[in-house]
Each structure stands twice: as C-alpha cells, then as structure tokens.
C-alpha cells in the first residue's frame, strides 16, 4: 500500500477540474485530488463537501460545466435526490 494511492472507493466518480482530477466515492467525506493524472492522490482543504450534505447516500455522480461549477447529483438511501453546485471562488473571476 503506497502512501499516495487512491483508496478503493465504492461508487467512484472522477471529474477533471482546475487542471487536476477529483475523486468522489466511498463515504463521500473525503475528496481526493490528483495533479499528475492519477499517479498520486492527496486531499486538498479547498475541496470539501457542502455543509449540509446528507451522507446517507446511495450514489453520487459528479460533473463539471463550462462555467467551472462542480455538480453533484446525489441519490439518497431513502430514494430522495439532491443536487449540489459549487466552484472555487478564484475560477469565478475572469480577466478581460
């Protein structure tokens, strides 16, 4: 077991975001980031789940849109669904 391997995560969802790869899955309490195309994986305190995120989820699918928002489509264990959207603040500002 290597220190920077991505742990085995159930319902793994990967997205390319801000020149890196983000991994969501498992208990969804940790978001992993790879800046070297998946060779090493680390946590980054800039990436955290939403404050009111319901961790009783069956699955989460992640996507990124053209405005640099990360979308999380969550299917909860009780069959309800949630959708979350967020982004890094620095990606919301553009110099013209």
N, C-alpha and C positions, 0 to 999 in steps of 0.2 A: 504494500500500500504506500503510495507516494503522497507526500505532504500536500501537493497541489493538484491531485487528481480530482475530477468531478465525482462526487459521491453518486452511488446508484440512487436515482430519483424516480419514483413512480409518476406516471402521467407527465413525463418530461416535455417541456415546451421551450424552444430556443428562438430567440429573435436577434437580429443584427441591429445594434443601436449605438450611436455615437462612436463609431469605429471600433466596436467590440461586440462580443456575443454575450447575451444574458441568458441564464438558465433558470427556469421556474419549475418546481415539482416537489415531490415528497410531501412534507408537511407544510410547505409554502412559507415557512417562517424565515427562510434564508434565500436570498437571490445571489447567484454566483455569476461572476464576470470573467471572461477570458479576453485578453488583449492580444493574444498570439494565436488566434484561430483554433482554439480548443486544446492547446498543449498544456497550459496551466490554467487553473481556476482559483479565484480568490473572491472574498467578499469585499464589498466597497460600501462604506457607510452612506454614500449618495443614493444607493438603491435600497429602499425599504418598502415593505408592503404598506398599503393605505392604513391609516389609523384605525378605522372602523371595519377593517377586513374581517369577514367571517371565516375562520379557519376550519369550519365543518364543511369542507368542500369535497366533492367527488372528483372534480377535474377543473383545471384552469387552462385556457388557451390564450396565448399571448400573441399580439400583433403590433406592428408599428406603422403609422400612417405617414403621409408626405409632409406633415407639419411637425414631425418628430414627437408625436404623442405615443406612449405605450398604452395599448388597450388590453385589459384583462377580462376575458369572458368566463365567468365562473358558474359552474353547475354545483349547487349545494346539495348536501346529502338528503335534505328534506324536499328535494325536487324544485325548490325556488332557484332563480338565477339572479346574478348580479353582474353589472358591467362597471368597470373602473377605467378611468383615463387619467394619465399624468405624464409629465415630462420634466427633464432637468430645466431649471429656470434659464440657464445660460443659452439653451437651444431655442428659447422663445424670442430672443433678440437678434435682429439681423442688421448688419451694417450695409448701407447702400452707397 
